[in-house]
């Protein structure tokens, strides 16, 4: 199990959640328990859940402060806006100046 990471993680795992208290603990624990030889972080986009999801996220943030990065500011963002904001947080960690020039399509080609 990876207990801590360096200041710049090599991998960012993005998790979106809204009212997933029944699943979030299992999801996060399964990611944290992965044996790796590289540093990683888990960025969790929590959209103001009302079912206890925030408590589970806080528990994991306290247990794994160097791995769990909650992003709780996405009030009503829904998945299509929440995930790109999580990607922004991941690329912010990498500090890639060229990332600001990338364009993400609003729809994937069919």
C-alpha positions as CSV (number, residue, x, y, z in Angstrom):
1,X,0.0,0.0,0.0
2,X,1.2,3.5,-0.8
3,X,1.1,5.5,2.4
4,X,2.4,8.8,1.1
5,X,3.4,10.5,-2.1
6,X,6.1,13.0,-3.1
7,X,5.1,16.6,-3.6
8,X,4.4,16.0,-7.2
9,X,2.4,12.8,-7.9
10,X,3.1,10.9,-11.0
11,X,-0.6,9.8,-11.4
12,X,-3.8,11.6,-10.6
13,X,-6.9,9.4,-10.1
14,X,-10.1,11.5,-10.5
15,X,-13.3,10.3,-8.8
16,X,-16.6,12.1,-9.1
17,X,-19.2,11.5,-6.4
18,X,-22.7,12.7,-5.5
19,X,-24.7,10.8,-2.9
20,X,-22.5,7.7,-3.2
21,X,-22.0,7.0,0.5
22,X,-22.7,3.3,-0.1
23,X,-19.9,3.0,-2.6
24,X,-17.3,5.7,-1.9
25,X,-15.5,4.0,1.0
26,X,-14.9,0.8,-1.1
27,X,-13.9,2.9,-4.2
28,X,-11.3,5.0,-2.3
29,X,-10.0,2.1,-0.3
30,X,-9.5,0.0,-3.4
31,X,-7.5,2.8,-5.0
32,X,-5.4,3.5,-1.9
33,X,-4.6,-0.2,-1.5
34,X,-3.0,-0.5,-4.9
35,X,0.7,-1.4,-4.6
36,X,2.7,1.0,-6.8
37,X,6.2,2.0,-7.3
38,X,5.2,5.6,-8.2
39,X,3.4,8.4,-6.3
40,X,-0.2,9.1,-6.9
41,X,-3.1,11.2,-5.6
42,X,-6.8,10.8,-5.6
43,X,-8.8,14.0,-6.5
44,X,-12.4,13.6,-5.5
45,X,-15.0,16.0,-6.9
46,X,-17.8,16.0,-4.3
47,X,-20.9,17.8,-5.4
48,X,-22.5,18.7,-2.0
49,X,-24.0,15.3,-1.3
50,X,-26.7,15.0,1.3
51,X,-26.3,11.3,2.3
52,X,-23.1,11.2,4.3
53,X,-20.7,11.1,1.3
54,X,-18.8,14.1,2.7
55,X,-18.2,12.4,6.0
56,X,-16.6,9.4,4.2
57,X,-14.5,11.7,2.1
58,X,-13.4,13.6,5.3
59,X,-12.5,10.3,7.0
60,X,-10.2,9.3,4.0
61,X,-8.7,12.8,3.8
62,X,-7.7,12.5,7.5
63,X,-6.4,8.9,7.1
64,X,-4.5,9.6,3.9
65,X,-3.7,13.4,3.8
66,X,-0.9,13.0,1.3
67,X,-3.1,11.1,-1.2
68,X,-6.7,12.3,-0.9
69,X,-7.4,15.8,-2.4
70,X,-11.1,16.7,-2.1
71,X,-12.5,19.3,-4.4
72,X,-15.9,20.3,-2.8
73,X,-16.7,23.5,-4.6
74,X,-18.7,22.0,-7.5
75,X,-22.2,22.9,-6.3
76,X,-24.6,21.5,-8.8
77,X,-21.9,21.1,-11.3
78,X,-23.1,17.7,-12.6
79,X,-20.7,15.3,-14.3
80,X,-20.2,17.1,-17.5
81,X,-18.7,20.1,-15.7
82,X,-17.4,18.4,-12.6
83,X,-14.9,16.1,-14.4
84,X,-13.2,18.8,-16.5
85,X,-12.7,20.8,-13.3
86,X,-11.1,17.7,-11.7
87,X,-8.8,17.5,-14.8
88,X,-7.9,21.1,-14.2
89,X,-6.9,20.2,-10.6
90,X,-4.8,17.3,-11.8
91,X,-3.0,19.3,-14.5
92,X,-2.5,22.2,-12.0
93,X,-0.6,19.7,-9.9
94,X,1.7,18.9,-12.8
95,X,2.1,22.6,-13.6
96,X,2.1,22.2,-17.3
97,X,2.0,25.6,-18.9
98,X,0.9,24.2,-22.2
99,X,-2.2,22.7,-20.6
100,X,-3.9,26.0,-20.7
101,X,-3.8,25.9,-24.5
102,X,-5.5,22.5,-24.7
103,X,-9.1,22.4,-25.9
104,X,-11.6,19.7,-24.8
105,X,-14.5,19.1,-27.1
106,X,-17.9,19.5,-25.6
107,X,-18.9,16.3,-27.3
108,X,-17.0,13.2,-28.2
109,X,-17.2,12.3,-31.9
110,X,-19.6,9.5,-32.8
